[in-house]
Amino acid sequence: MRKIDEIIVHCTATRPEWMSDNSTAAKVKEVTKWHLDRGWSDCGYHYLIDRDGTVAEARPVEKAGAHAKGHNAHSIGISLFGGHGGDQDDKFAENFTPEQDRALRRLIAQLRMEYPAIKTIRGHNEVSAKMCPCFQVQKWLNSAETEKRPERAKIAQSKTIQASSVAKVASAATPLVGVVGGLPWQNLAIMGVLAVVAMVALGVIDLERLNKWNKGDR
Ligand SMILES: [Zn+2]
């Protein structure tokens, strides 16, 4: 097995709607045809990622690819469908889909586990004077955390809404204390309601803390 210590990200420079009525396999076949026409032995890339996030294997990883001059021997080449007319400083989302974003992150994570010697993940534009893959891979990689945060905040927020609506129901029940206070079984019921209110209050405090933590107040 060859030594693999790098992943290089590319794009196919095709339009977003390119071959959109065709399967991922058909698209990969077409790209492979371009590369065979150049006299290469196989598709230059090892993986291609379709607009819907489908990951296709092309050239076997054991074999060196043909995608980045001077880096082929020890790297894995991944290409995203899209990027036509894009610029090297574009944001990922300007040329590619959220499904491709998730699929590329997942594939990189899988490959890093499989090949622990991988030290660098770069865009073609970092090793050659190219626009490809039409975004800055380092910036995109570093943005992973900020993209995860809104999701976590959303979950905490929905829990807070649920907890506060329970609190409203419970507080609407508390005026009953004065009316039915005299009967023992009702006292038990009221104590139960109060216990729920107390638990909700504690829960809300915790959720608020979680929310603050989510917003970066750690
Ligand atoms: Zn490229």
Residues whose N, C-alpha, C, O or C-beta is under 5 A from the ligand:
A	BS01	ZN	V9 H10 C11 H67 H124 C132
